[in-house]
Amino acid sequence: MNLRHLLFAAAAAVPVAALAHHGWSEYDSTQTLKLTGTVEASGYEHPHGHIKLKTSAKTWDAVLAPPSRMENRGLTKDVLKVGAEATVEGYPNRNKPNEMRAERITIGGKTVELR
């Protein structure tokens, strides 16, 4: 195999690896959630940031975007502080009743698109 074939094979594998990482099919995009609550905990690490959002009904684990995307869109780590009020819109996990995939978050008076 020459170098050109090797580079082509490596480039072709990248999208497959990226899709394999994102098990987005486990989220039900036919059921949109819009939840408002208080941030109880947050993480700003790869592959995705996350928050625990305490609502009046229960506490949700919201999967956010990768930190680099959040940073580029103005959602810095310090904004996701414990005690902040947030509204998160997204989709529930089909198998984990307390988890959702966030599409957007409103926090600190600003709405950020995550996808």
MDTraj code that builds the backbone (N, CA, C; nanometers):
import mdtraj as md
import numpy as np

residues = "MET ASN LEU ARG HIS LEU LEU PHE ALA ALA ALA ALA ALA VAL PRO VAL ALA ALA LEU ALA HIS HIS GLY TRP SER GLU TYR ASP SER THR GLN THR LEU LYS LEU THR GLY THR VAL GLU ALA SER GLY TYR GLU HIS PRO HIS GLY HIS ILE LYS LEU LYS THR SER ALA LYS THR TRP ASP ALA VAL LEU ALA PRO PRO SER ARG MET GLU ASN ARG GLY LEU THR LYS ASP VAL LEU LYS VAL GLY ALA GLU ALA THR VAL GLU GLY TYR PRO ASN ARG ASN LYS PRO ASN GLU MET ARG ALA GLU ARG ILE THR ILE GLY GLY LYS THR VAL GLU LEU ARG".split()
xyz = np.array([
    [0.0859, -0.1176, 0.0000],
    [0.0000, 0.0000, 0.0000],
    [0.0904, 0.1237, 0.0000],
    [0.0647, 0.2144, -0.0917],
    [0.1477, 0.3342, -0.0957],
    [0.0944, 0.4405, -0.0007],
    [0.1678, 0.5465, 0.0165],
    [0.1337, 0.6522, 0.1114],
    [-0.0010, 0.7152, 0.0806],
    [-0.0307, 0.7351, -0.0466],
    [-0.1585, 0.7973, -0.0844],
    [-0.2765, 0.7108, -0.0397],
    [-0.2669, 0.5797, -0.0596],
    [-0.3741, 0.4895, -0.0168],
    [-0.3887, 0.4880, 0.1355],
    [-0.2758, 0.4905, 0.2031],
    [-0.2776, 0.4917, 0.3495],
    [-0.3440, 0.6188, 0.4021],
    [-0.3101, 0.7346, 0.3452],
    [-0.3718, 0.8604, 0.3875],
    [-0.5211, 0.8621, 0.3591],
    [-0.5609, 0.8092, 0.2435],
    [-0.7031, 0.8035, 0.2097],
    [-0.7785, 0.7152, 0.3093],
    [-0.7230, 0.5999, 0.3421],
    [-0.7869, 0.5087, 0.4371],
    [-0.7998, 0.5730, 0.5749],
    [-0.6971, 0.6441, 0.6173],
    [-0.7026, 0.7114, 0.7477],
    [-0.8088, 0.8204, 0.7481],
    [-0.8158, 0.8995, 0.6408],
    [-0.9150, 1.0070, 0.6326],
    [-1.0563, 0.9511, 0.6280],
    [-1.0758, 0.8398, 0.5617],
    [-1.2084, 0.7787, 0.5526],
    [-1.2534, 0.7230, 0.6868],
    [-1.1607, 0.6821, 0.7707],
    [-1.1954, 0.6244, 0.9003],
    [-1.2376, 0.7290, 1.0025],
    [-1.1955, 0.8531, 0.9888],
    [-1.2257, 0.9573, 1.0873],
    [-1.3756, 0.9787, 1.1043],
    [-1.4550, 0.9986, 0.9973],
    [-1.5983, 1.0183, 1.0176],
    [-1.6659, 0.8988, 1.0837],
    [-1.6222, 0.7775, 1.0501],
    [-1.6794, 0.6579, 1.1110],
    [-1.6520, 0.6573, 1.2609],
    [-1.5309, 0.6912, 1.3006],
    [-1.4969, 0.6951, 1.4428],
    [-1.5781, 0.8017, 1.5148],
    [-1.5977, 0.9147, 1.4520],
    [-1.6759, 1.0219, 1.5141],
    [-1.8202, 0.9796, 1.5328],
    [-1.8789, 0.9143, 1.4335],
    [-2.0166, 0.8682, 1.4466],
    [-2.0295, 0.7595, 1.5527],
    [-1.9312, 0.6734, 1.5621],
    [-1.9365, 0.5666, 1.6612],
    [-1.9346, 0.6238, 1.8021],
    [-1.8654, 0.7345, 1.8216],
    [-1.8575, 0.7959, 1.9531],
    [-1.9920, 0.8505, 1.9993],
    [-2.0667, 0.9111, 1.9074],
    [-2.1880, 0.9833, 1.9439],
    [-2.3096, 0.8952, 1.9475],
    [-2.3421, 0.8144, 2.0334],
    [-2.4613, 0.7319, 2.0276],
    [-2.5890, 0.8124, 2.0382],
    [-2.6078, 0.9102, 1.9474],
    [-2.7250, 0.9981, 1.9581],
    [-2.8559, 0.9238, 1.9354],
    [-2.8529, 0.8052, 1.8780],
    [-2.9772, 0.7307, 1.8566],
    [-3.0400, 0.6880, 1.9890],
    [-2.9649, 0.6929, 2.0972],
    [-3.0225, 0.6567, 2.2267],
    [-3.1119, 0.7672, 2.2835],
    [-3.1189, 0.8821, 2.2143],
    [-3.2047, 0.9929, 2.2576],
    [-3.3266, 1.0007, 2.1673],
    [-3.4417, 1.0260, 2.2255],
    [-3.5682, 1.0286, 2.1524],
    [-3.5988, 1.1695, 2.1025],
    [-3.5621, 1.1959, 1.9765],
    [-3.5809, 1.3300, 1.9207],
    [-3.7267, 1.3620, 1.8881],
    [-3.8179, 1.2679, 1.9135],
    [-3.9608, 1.2979, 1.8948],
    [-4.0223, 1.3597, 2.0207],
    [-3.9475, 1.3587, 2.1299],
    [-3.9952, 1.4158, 2.2563],
    [-3.9020, 1.5284, 2.2997],
    [-3.9445, 1.6509, 2.2755],
    [-3.8613, 1.7646, 2.3133],
    [-3.8902, 1.8027, 2.4584],
    [-3.7834, 1.8195, 2.5348],
    [-3.7946, 1.8640, 2.6734],
    [-3.7473, 2.0085, 2.6839],
    [-3.8122, 2.0850, 2.7682],
    [-3.7653, 2.2195, 2.8032],
    [-3.7749, 2.2285, 2.9543],
    [-3.6597, 2.2231, 3.0189],
    [-3.6535, 2.2135, 3.1643],
    [-3.5821, 2.3341, 3.2234],
    [-3.6380, 2.3870, 3.3301],
    [-3.5754, 2.4975, 3.4019],
    [-3.5473, 2.4524, 3.5434],
    [-3.4287, 2.4854, 3.5903],
    [-3.3915, 2.4472, 3.7249],
    [-3.2603, 2.5106, 3.7663],
    [-3.2019, 2.4525, 3.8686],
    [-3.0777, 2.5030, 3.9264],
    [-2.9644, 2.4053, 3.8996],
    [-2.8505, 2.4577, 3.8606],
    [-2.7324, 2.3746, 3.8362],
    [-2.6801, 2.3255, 3.9716],
    [-2.6771, 2.1932, 3.9873],
    [-2.6245, 2.1332, 4.1103],
    [-2.4790, 2.0910, 4.0958],
    [-2.4377, 2.0609, 3.9740],
    [-2.2992, 2.0205, 3.9454],
    [-2.2760, 2.0403, 3.7971],
    [-2.1490, 2.0556, 3.7605],
    [-2.1178, 2.0700, 3.6183],
    [-1.9805, 2.0124, 3.5897],
    [-1.9617, 1.9754, 3.4642],
    [-1.8328, 1.9266, 3.4165],
    [-1.8041, 1.9893, 3.2817],
    [-1.6812, 2.0222, 3.2598],
    [-1.6409, 2.0922, 3.1373],
    [-1.5229, 2.0184, 3.0760],
    [-1.5421, 1.8873, 3.0563],
    [-1.4340, 1.8066, 3.0035],
    [-1.4803, 1.7305, 2.8795],
    [-1.3831, 1.6747, 2.8068],
    [-1.4108, 1.5998, 2.6846],
    [-1.4594, 1.4611, 2.7195],
    [-1.5454, 1.3985, 2.6422],
    [-1.5856, 1.4468, 2.5115],
    [-1.7007, 1.5474, 2.5149],
    [-1.7761, 1.5531, 2.6246],
    [-1.8885, 1.6459, 2.6329],
    [-1.8971, 1.7044, 2.7731],
    [-1.9323, 1.8310, 2.7793],
    [-1.9622, 1.8904, 2.9086],
    [-2.0947, 1.8357, 2.9586],
    [-2.1260, 1.8637, 3.0838],
    [-2.2529, 1.8155, 3.1394],
    [-2.2895, 1.8993, 3.2610],
    [-2.4174, 1.8967, 3.2922],
    [-2.4647, 1.9571, 3.4166],
    [-2.5671, 1.8651, 3.4810],
    [-2.5805, 1.8777, 3.6109],
    [-2.6929, 1.8194, 3.6837],
    [-2.7886, 1.9354, 3.7073],
    [-2.9090, 1.9233, 3.6549],
    [-3.0087, 2.0290, 3.6629],
    [-3.1226, 1.9843, 3.7529],
    [-3.1365, 2.0513, 3.8674],
    [-3.2432, 2.0174, 3.9613],
    [-3.3678, 2.0964, 3.9247],
    [-3.4717, 2.0245, 3.8824],
    [-3.6007, 2.0860, 3.8508],
    [-3.6969, 2.0576, 3.9659],
    [-3.8182, 2.1082, 3.9551],
    [-3.9163, 2.0831, 4.0609],
    [-3.9550, 1.9353, 4.0677],
    [-3.9423, 1.8640, 3.9567],
    [-3.9828, 1.7232, 3.9532],
    [-3.8703, 1.6264, 3.9882],
    [-3.7482, 1.6521, 3.9367],
    [-3.6353, 1.5621, 3.9611],
    [-3.5067, 1.6286, 3.9149],
    [-3.3966, 1.5599, 3.9350],
    [-3.2667, 1.6093, 3.8888],
    [-3.2293, 1.5362, 3.7612],
    [-3.1927, 1.6135, 3.6587],
    [-3.1564, 1.5617, 3.5280],
    [-3.0059, 1.5720, 3.5053],
    [-2.9506, 1.4729, 3.4352],
    [-2.8146, 1.4794, 3.3848],
    [-2.8262, 1.5264, 3.2402],
    [-2.7802, 1.6472, 3.2123],
    [-2.7879, 1.7025, 3.0775],
    [-2.6508, 1.6950, 3.0116],
    [-2.6440, 1.6234, 2.8988],
    [-2.5209, 1.6112, 2.8215],
    [-2.5127, 1.7332, 2.7300],
    [-2.4049, 1.8084, 2.7427],
    [-2.3868, 1.9312, 2.6662],
    [-2.2949, 1.9052, 2.5465],
    [-2.2456, 2.0104, 2.4850],
    [-2.1537, 2.0013, 2.3711],
    [-2.0102, 1.9821, 2.4209],
    [-1.9179, 1.9542, 2.3290],
    [-1.7767, 1.9501, 2.3673],
    [-1.7319, 2.0873, 2.4190],
    [-1.6386, 2.0900, 2.5138],
    [-1.5932, 2.2173, 2.5708],
    [-1.5460, 2.3191, 2.4668],
    [-1.4770, 2.2750, 2.3641],
    [-1.4272, 2.3705, 2.2636],
    [-1.5426, 2.4407, 2.1928],
    [-1.6499, 2.3696, 2.1631],
    [-1.7665, 2.4313, 2.0993],
    [-1.8346, 2.5288, 2.1945],
    [-1.8492, 2.4874, 2.3200],
    [-1.9137, 2.5763, 2.4172],
    [-1.8315, 2.7031, 2.4351],
    [-1.7017, 2.6882, 2.4459],
    [-1.6114, 2.8033, 2.4622],
    [-1.6238, 2.8982, 2.3423],
    [-1.6240, 2.8412, 2.2212],
    [-1.6348, 2.9236, 2.0999],
    [-1.7673, 2.9986, 2.0908],
    [-1.8703, 2.9456, 2.1539],
    [-2.0025, 3.0082, 2.1476],
    [-2.0337, 3.0927, 2.2714],
    [-1.9344, 3.1093, 2.3569],
    [-1.9497, 3.1977, 2.4713],
    [-1.9994, 3.1335, 2.5987],
    [-2.0107, 3.0016, 2.6004],
    [-2.0534, 2.9310, 2.7212],
    [-1.9279, 2.8804, 2.7924],
    [-1.8690, 2.9684, 2.8721],
    [-1.7451, 2.9350, 2.9404],
    [-1.7722, 2.8531, 3.0666],
    [-1.6682, 2.7925, 3.1166],
    [-1.6785, 2.7059, 3.2346],
    [-1.7386, 2.7805, 3.3538],
    [-1.7001, 2.9056, 3.3737],
    [-1.7475, 2.9799, 3.4900],
    [-1.8961, 3.0119, 3.4831],
    [-1.9571, 3.0077, 3.3651],
    [-2.1015, 3.0325, 3.3526],
    [-2.1811, 2.9140, 3.4079],
    [-2.1260, 2.7935, 3.3983],
    [-2.1949, 2.6720, 3.4438],
    [-2.1732, 2.6478, 3.5930],
    [-2.1855, 2.7517, 3.6725],
    [-2.1544, 2.7405, 3.8144],
    [-2.2730, 2.6852, 3.8944],
    [-2.2391, 2.6169, 4.0004],
    [-2.3402, 2.5623, 4.0914],
    [-2.4247, 2.6771, 4.1460],
    [-2.5555, 2.6563, 4.1444],
    [-2.6486, 2.7564, 4.1944],
    [-2.7105, 2.8431, 4.0866],
    [-2.6537, 2.8412, 3.9659],
    [-2.7083, 2.9220, 3.8556],
    [-2.8396, 2.8621, 3.8080],
    [-2.9327, 2.9488, 3.7688],
    [-3.0575, 2.9014, 3.7090],
    [-3.0344, 2.8837, 3.5594],
    [-3.0871, 2.7736, 3.5056],
    [-3.0693, 2.7430, 3.3637],
    [-3.1958, 2.6812, 3.3069],
    [-3.2164, 2.7047, 3.1792],
    [-3.3204, 2.6356, 3.1029],
    [-3.2493, 2.5570, 2.9941],
    [-3.2792, 2.4284, 2.9880],
    [-3.2150, 2.3393, 2.8922],
    [-3.3235, 2.2782, 2.8040],
    [-3.3003, 2.2822, 2.6729],
    [-3.3920, 2.2202, 2.5777],
    [-3.3199, 2.1064, 2.5079],
    [-3.3874, 1.9931, 2.4946],
    [-3.3243, 1.8796, 2.4293],
    [-3.4136, 1.7580, 2.4295],
    [-3.3510, 1.6402, 2.4277],
    [-3.4219, 1.5145, 2.4106],
    [-3.3876, 1.4162, 2.5221],
    [-3.4881, 1.3410, 2.5691],
    [-3.4614, 1.2428, 2.6751],
    [-3.3894, 1.1193, 2.6219],
    [-3.3105, 1.0582, 2.7079],
    [-3.2462, 0.9317, 2.6763],
    [-3.3536, 0.8235, 2.6813],
    [-3.3522, 0.7332, 2.5852],
    [-3.4537, 0.6267, 2.5783],
    [-3.4418, 0.5271, 2.6938],
    [-3.3199, 0.5093, 2.7473],
    [-3.2961, 0.4053, 2.8478],
    [-3.2560, 0.4566, 2.9849],
    [-3.2194, 0.5826, 2.9936],
    [-3.1783, 0.6410, 3.1217],
    [-3.2774, 0.7525, 3.1536],
    [-3.3721, 0.7268, 3.2429],
    [-3.4822, 0.8213, 3.2654],
    [-3.4417, 0.9570, 3.3221],
    [-3.3196, 0.9728, 3.3686],
    [-3.2761, 1.1024, 3.4236],
    [-3.1778, 1.1750, 3.3330],
    [-3.1557, 1.1244, 3.2109],
    [-3.0562, 1.1847, 3.1228],
    [-3.1217, 1.2451, 2.9988],
    [-3.0656, 1.3575, 2.9563],
    [-3.1105, 1.4213, 2.8329],
    [-2.9911, 1.4722, 2.7542],
    [-3.0095, 1.4858, 2.6246],
    [-2.9110, 1.5477, 2.5349],
    [-2.9568, 1.6904, 2.5121],
    [-2.8754, 1.7860, 2.5508],
    [-2.9130, 1.9269, 2.5402],
    [-2.8823, 1.9808, 2.4011],
    [-2.9780, 2.0474, 2.3419],
    [-2.9606, 2.1140, 2.2128],
    [-2.9272, 2.2617, 2.2319],
    [-2.9808, 2.3200, 2.3391],
    [-2.9515, 2.4605, 2.3712],
    [-2.9680, 2.4801, 2.5209],
    [-2.9010, 2.5820, 2.5694],
    [-2.9085, 2.6160, 2.7110],
    [-2.9188, 2.7670, 2.7232],
    [-3.0052, 2.8097, 2.8141],
    [-3.0152, 2.9514, 2.8483],
    [-2.9690, 2.9643, 2.9920],
    [-2.8635, 3.0436, 3.0101],
    [-2.8048, 3.0604, 3.1422],
    [-2.7358, 3.1961, 3.1464],
    [-2.7485, 3.2646, 3.2559],
    [-2.6865, 3.3964, 3.2677],
    [-2.7426, 3.4968, 3.1678],
    [-2.8693, 3.4802, 3.1300],
    [-2.9326, 3.5725, 3.0365],
    [-2.8951, 3.5516, 2.8908],
    [-2.8250, 3.4422, 2.8604],
    [-2.7804, 3.4169, 2.7231],
    [-2.8210, 3.2757, 2.6799],
    [-2.8698, 3.2648, 2.5555],
    [-2.9026, 3.1331, 2.4997],
    [-2.7905, 3.0910, 2.4066],
    [-2.7445, 2.9667, 2.4247],
    [-2.6347, 2.9113, 2.3452],
    [-2.6832, 2.7848, 2.2758],
    [-2.6685, 2.7822, 2.1426],
    [-2.6974, 2.6611, 2.0639],
    [-2.5797, 2.5658, 2.0819],
    [-2.6092, 2.4423, 2.1172],
    [-2.5027, 2.3461, 2.1478],
    [-2.4702, 2.2524, 2.0321],
    [-2.5576, 2.2361, 1.9376],
    [-2.5324, 2.1411, 1.8267],
    [-2.5018, 2.2144, 1.6999],
])
top = md.Topology()
chain = top.add_chain()
for i, resn in enumerate(residues, 1):
    res = top.add_residue(resn, chain, resSeq=i)
    for name in ("N", "CA", "C"):
        top.add_atom(name, md.element.get_by_symbol(name[0]), res)
traj = md.Trajectory(xyz[None], top)
